[in-house]
Amino acid sequence: MSTTARPRSRSRRNASAMKMVGALLATFREAAGHTQRSLGERFVVSEQQIASIEQGRRPLKPDLADQLDDLLDTKGALTAALAHMPEVDLVPLWAEEFLDREREAIAISSYENQVLPGLLQTEAYARAVFRSRIPVIAEGQIEQHVEARTQRQTVLHDKAPPITCFIVWEAVLQDRLGGDAVHVEQLRHLRLLSELPGLTLQVQPLGRTSHAALDGPFVLLETPDHQRLAYTETQRGSHLIAHPDEVAILTQRCAMLRSQALNPEDTRDLLDRLLGDQ
């Protein structure tokens, strides 16, 4: 199944309010005599997903809130709480599901040809990315975006981080988004990240005579229950793809890209050369 999101945005929910809604759900669930597992089975979601919602780490979606209110006979309490949550930093609605899945993924593969993947960006580089947006974003919102992006990166430093593979077109490394100082800091950051266990960084060099991903960037995710998903973005929307045939196509492209790109050792050598030129 492929989900095409609508090109609109909303504010991402306040973390404290998410915990409050999660605590409400836990209270109603226990009062109704359900465990996290039995509740998940009623709605074909994992026990881990119910636990994440109750702990405030994953947002409760409106359609699930409606169904839970019906099952738990809560007179619309969850739906009302969700509708009146305070809002903070802006995150596109169509990206929310992807961010939820990324936080829980056990494996992440990414190809980028326009900008560095968010998980690899320094704060200064991320700030330059958001300052490049048109229409222009208010400075306060930019800082909220940068903070949210930085928080995403903690998955790379968890005790059990996901296995990650990043393939980046060389032109992205040649760009000087944010200026020379930002560029040098970002290259040094990539060089350090390239040494992390479980993280593979490869550069797709300029001048290749064939290219497996001319249609643009994409991300592959593997969930804790070993479901394989793909994610692609356009200018004003995105697709989170779960259909096995569609995911398989992008998996094949990723495998071909890895064979066309510089290997991790040669990628580190390239970064060293770029840093030596500064």
C-alpha positions as CSV (number, residue, x, y, z in Angstrom):
1,M,0.0,0.0,0.0
2,S,1.2,3.5,-0.8
3,T,0.0,6.5,1.1
4,T,0.0,9.9,-0.7
5,A,-0.1,12.7,1.7
6,R,-1.8,16.0,1.2
7,P,0.4,19.0,0.7
8,R,-0.4,20.9,3.9
9,S,1.3,21.3,7.2
10,R,0.5,21.6,10.9
11,S,2.3,22.1,14.1
12,R,3.9,19.1,15.8
13,R,2.4,18.3,19.1
14,N,3.9,19.5,22.4
15,A,5.9,16.7,24.0
16,S,4.4,17.2,27.5
17,A,0.9,17.2,26.0
18,M,1.7,14.0,24.1
19,K,2.6,12.4,27.5
20,M,-0.7,13.6,29.0
21,V,-2.7,12.0,26.2
22,G,-0.7,8.8,26.5
23,A,-1.3,8.7,30.3
24,L,-5.1,9.2,29.6
25,L,-5.0,6.2,27.2
26,A,-3.2,4.0,29.7
27,T,-5.7,4.9,32.4
28,F,-8.7,4.2,30.1
29,R,-7.1,1.0,28.9
30,E,-6.5,-0.4,32.3
31,A,-10.0,0.6,33.5
32,A,-11.4,-1.4,30.6
33,G,-9.3,-4.4,31.4
34,H,-7.1,-4.4,28.4
35,T,-3.3,-5.0,28.2
36,Q,-1.2,-3.1,25.7
37,R,-1.0,-6.3,23.7
38,S,-4.8,-7.0,23.7
39,L,-5.5,-3.4,22.7
40,G,-3.0,-3.6,19.9
41,E,-4.5,-6.8,18.6
42,R,-7.9,-5.2,18.4
43,F,-6.5,-2.5,16.0
44,V,-3.8,-4.6,14.2
45,V,-1.0,-2.5,15.6
46,S,2.0,-3.7,17.7
47,E,2.2,-3.8,21.4
48,Q,5.3,-1.6,21.1
49,Q,3.2,1.0,19.2
50,I,0.6,1.2,22.0
51,A,3.4,1.5,24.6
52,S,5.1,4.3,22.6
53,I,1.8,6.2,22.5
54,E,1.2,5.8,26.2
55,Q,4.8,6.9,27.0
56,G,4.3,10.1,24.8
57,R,7.0,9.0,22.4
58,R,4.6,8.5,19.5
59,P,1.6,10.7,18.6
60,L,-1.9,9.3,18.8
61,K,-3.4,9.7,15.4
62,P,-7.0,11.1,15.2
63,D,-8.5,8.0,13.5
64,L,-7.1,5.7,16.1
65,A,-8.3,8.1,18.9
66,D,-11.8,7.8,17.5
67,Q,-11.7,4.0,17.5
68,L,-10.2,3.9,21.0
69,D,-13.0,6.2,22.3
70,D,-15.6,3.8,20.9
71,L,-13.9,0.6,22.2
72,L,-13.1,2.0,25.7
73,D,-16.4,3.9,26.0
74,T,-14.6,7.2,26.9
75,K,-17.3,9.5,25.6
76,G,-14.9,11.1,23.1
77,A,-12.3,12.1,25.7
78,L,-9.2,11.0,23.7
79,T,-10.5,12.8,20.6
80,A,-11.2,16.0,22.5
81,A,-7.8,15.9,24.3
82,L,-6.1,15.4,20.9
83,A,-7.9,18.3,19.3
84,H,-6.9,20.7,22.1
85,M,-3.3,19.9,22.5
86,P,-0.9,22.9,22.4
87,E,1.3,23.0,19.3
88,V,4.9,23.8,18.9
89,D,7.4,23.5,16.0
90,L,6.1,23.1,12.5
91,V,6.4,19.6,10.9
92,P,4.6,18.7,7.7
93,L,1.7,16.4,8.3
94,W,2.9,14.2,5.5
95,A,6.3,13.7,7.2
96,E,4.9,12.8,10.6
97,E,4.4,9.1,10.0
98,F,7.9,8.8,8.4
99,L,9.5,10.4,11.5
100,D,7.6,8.0,13.8
101,R,8.9,5.0,11.8
102,E,12.4,6.4,11.6
103,R,12.7,6.7,15.4
104,E,11.9,3.0,15.7
105,A,13.7,1.6,12.7
106,I,16.4,-1.1,13.1
107,A,17.8,-0.3,9.7
108,I,17.9,2.9,7.6
109,S,19.2,3.3,4.0
110,S,19.2,6.7,2.3
111,Y,20.1,8.2,-1.0
112,E,20.3,12.0,-1.4
113,N,21.3,14.1,-4.4
114,Q,20.1,17.6,-3.3
115,V,21.0,18.1,0.3
116,L,22.7,16.0,3.0
117,P,20.3,13.6,4.9
118,G,18.8,15.2,8.0
119,L,20.4,12.6,10.2
120,L,23.9,13.7,9.1
121,Q,23.5,17.5,9.2
122,T,25.3,19.8,11.7
123,E,23.1,22.5,13.4
124,A,24.7,25.2,11.2
125,Y,24.1,23.2,8.0
126,A,20.5,22.5,9.1
127,R,20.0,26.2,9.8
128,A,21.2,27.0,6.3
129,V,18.8,24.5,4.8
130,F,15.8,26.0,6.6
131,R,16.9,29.6,5.8
132,S,16.9,28.6,2.1
133,R,13.2,27.8,2.1
134,I,10.8,29.8,0.1
135,P,8.5,31.2,1.3
136,V,10.9,32.5,4.1
137,I,10.4,31.0,7.5
138,A,10.5,33.1,10.7
139,E,13.7,32.9,12.7
140,G,12.0,31.4,15.7
141,Q,10.5,28.6,13.6
142,I,13.9,28.0,12.0
143,E,15.4,27.3,15.4
144,Q,12.5,25.0,16.3
145,H,13.1,23.0,13.1
146,V,16.9,22.8,13.8
147,E,16.2,21.6,17.3
148,A,13.8,18.9,16.0
149,R,16.3,17.8,13.4
150,T,19.1,17.6,16.1
151,Q,16.8,15.4,18.3
152,R,16.3,13.0,15.4
153,Q,20.0,12.4,15.2
154,T,20.2,10.9,18.7
155,V,19.2,7.5,17.2
156,L,22.7,7.3,15.7
157,H,24.2,7.3,19.2
158,D,21.8,5.0,21.0
159,K,23.2,2.0,22.8
160,A,21.7,-0.1,20.1
161,P,21.6,2.2,17.0
162,P,20.0,1.2,13.7
163,I,22.2,-0.1,11.0
164,T,22.5,2.9,8.6
165,C,23.7,3.3,5.0
166,F,23.9,6.8,3.5
167,I,24.7,7.4,-0.2
168,V,25.2,11.0,-1.2
169,W,25.9,12.5,-4.6
170,E,29.3,14.2,-4.7
171,A,27.7,17.5,-5.8
172,V,26.1,17.8,-2.4
173,L,29.5,17.8,-0.8
174,Q,30.8,20.4,-3.2
175,D,28.0,22.8,-2.4
176,R,28.8,25.5,0.2
177,L,25.4,25.8,1.7
178,G,25.6,28.4,4.6
179,G,29.1,29.5,3.6
180,D,32.7,28.3,3.9
181,A,32.8,27.8,7.7
182,V,29.6,25.8,7.7
183,H,30.9,23.7,4.8
184,V,34.1,22.8,6.5
185,E,32.4,22.0,9.8
186,Q,29.9,19.8,7.9
187,L,32.7,17.9,6.1
188,R,34.5,17.3,9.4
189,H,31.2,16.1,11.0
190,L,30.7,13.6,8.1
191,R,34.3,12.4,8.5
192,L,33.7,11.7,12.2
193,L,30.3,10.0,11.5
194,S,31.9,7.8,8.9
195,E,33.9,6.0,11.7
196,L,30.8,5.1,13.7
197,P,30.2,1.4,14.0
198,G,27.1,0.3,12.0
199,L,27.1,3.5,9.9
200,T,28.2,3.4,6.2
201,L,28.7,6.5,4.2
202,Q,29.3,6.4,0.5
203,V,29.7,9.1,-2.1
204,Q,28.2,8.7,-5.6
205,P,31.0,10.5,-7.6
206,L,30.6,12.9,-10.4
207,G,31.3,11.7,-13.9
208,R,29.7,8.2,-13.7
209,T,28.3,6.9,-17.0
210,S,25.4,5.2,-15.3
211,H,23.2,6.0,-12.3
212,A,20.6,3.8,-10.6
213,A,18.5,6.5,-9.0
214,L,17.9,9.2,-11.6
215,D,14.4,9.6,-10.3
216,G,15.6,11.2,-7.1
217,P,16.2,10.6,-3.4
218,F,14.6,7.9,-1.2
219,V,14.8,6.3,2.2
220,L,14.4,2.6,3.1
221,L,13.4,1.6,6.6
222,E,13.1,-1.8,8.4
223,T,10.8,-1.8,11.4
224,P,11.4,-3.8,14.6
225,D,8.9,-6.4,13.4
226,H,10.9,-6.6,10.1
227,Q,8.4,-4.7,7.9
228,R,10.2,-3.0,5.0
229,L,9.0,0.5,4.1
230,A,10.2,3.1,1.6
231,Y,9.8,6.9,1.7
232,T,10.1,9.5,-1.1
233,E,9.5,13.2,-1.0
234,T,8.4,15.7,-3.6
235,Q,8.3,19.5,-3.5
236,R,5.0,19.6,-1.6
237,G,4.3,16.1,-0.4
238,S,5.5,12.6,0.0
239,H,4.9,8.9,-0.2
240,L,5.3,6.3,2.6
241,I,5.3,3.0,0.7
242,A,4.6,-0.4,2.2
243,H,3.7,-2.4,-0.9
244,P,6.3,-5.2,-1.1
245,D,6.7,-4.9,-4.9
246,E,7.3,-1.1,-4.8
247,V,9.7,-1.4,-1.8
248,A,11.6,-4.1,-3.7
249,I,12.2,-1.8,-6.6
250,L,13.8,0.9,-4.4
251,T,15.8,-1.8,-2.6
252,Q,17.2,-3.0,-5.9
253,R,18.1,0.6,-6.8
254,C,19.8,1.1,-3.4
255,A,21.9,-2.1,-4.0
256,M,23.0,-0.9,-7.4
257,L,23.8,2.5,-6.1
258,R,26.1,1.0,-3.4
259,S,28.0,-0.8,-6.2
260,Q,28.3,2.4,-8.3
261,A,29.3,4.6,-5.3
262,L,32.8,4.9,-3.8
263,N,33.3,2.3,-1.1
264,P,33.5,3.6,2.6
265,E,37.3,3.8,2.6
266,D,37.5,5.7,-0.6
267,T,34.7,8.0,0.6
268,R,36.8,8.8,3.7
269,D,39.7,9.5,1.4
270,L,37.6,11.9,-0.6
271,L,36.5,13.7,2.6
272,D,40.1,14.0,3.7
273,R,41.0,15.5,0.3
274,L,38.1,18.0,0.4
275,L,39.2,19.0,4.0
276,G,42.8,19.3,2.9
277,D,41.8,21.8,0.2
278,Q,40.2,24.1,2.8
